[in-house]
Amino acid sequence: MYFSLISPESGQERSAAHEWLQGAYSEHQLLWRFFPSPHGTGRDFLFRRRDVDGVPRFYVVSQRRPEAPHPAWHVQTRGYTPDLAEGTRLNFELRANPVIARGTEGRGKRHDVVMDEKKRLLAARGLTDWAAWTPGCKTANGEDDSRPELAELVAHTCTAWLQARAERHGFALDCASLRVEGYTQHGGKKAQLRFSTIDFNGTLIVTHRERFAQTLQEGIGRAKAFGCGLLLVRRED
């Protein structure tokens, strides 16, 4: 495995810009160009975009060494064989696509966890629209039943989503350190691309050495082709 940092060459930002300013699908196409392969080859890399002073940096974990497709791009690569002892505390960042499957007979449809919770809350109150849940609403017993703020709803549902996956991915969350922010719904041309992302950062504790190493190499959740799932870690400050 390899861990790489891909960024525009100094002074070549303008030449590189047209390839990464068009949104998630363009980024997906751009990253594929660093891994030339025969048609039909499966994706064997994860990536995360992080902007620094308005210029993108792509952090990439891959089975193959990336190759710059154009002189405007600079690639720094090293071998990547993570092996962290159980009990190790790490600061982490994760951009994820938080979805949940709803359905029967193995044909569950995936839903954004925030929108899914909105629908559940509305259905419980006989409402069909979020705007119809007006401030000052009361329960049948006269208790306050105010609509939750979106930030509160996002934090609650997305934290629960990550907690539900932590154990099988070989770690536990230090919930007191967890920050959940940047909830975004992405759309593409003619509504062909629709998914949501959320950014997590905080501290985790390694609980299973092998599972955690696999997580660092394979990621968490879905929409990995569009920059989700890569867990970035460093030792706790």
Buried (B, 14 or more C-beta within 10 A) or exposed (E): BBBBBBBBBEEBBEBBBEBBEBBBBBBBEBBBBBBEEEEEEEBEBBBBBBEEEEEBEBBBBBEBEBEEBBEBBBBEBEEBEBEBEEEBBBBBBBBBBBBBEEEEEEEEEBBBBBBBBBBEBBEEEEBEEBEEBEEEEEEEEEEEEEBBEEEEBBBBBBBBBBEEBBEEBBBBBBEEBBEBEEBEEBEBEEEEBEBBBBBBBBBBBBBBBEBBBBBBBBBBBBBBBBBBBBBBBEEBE
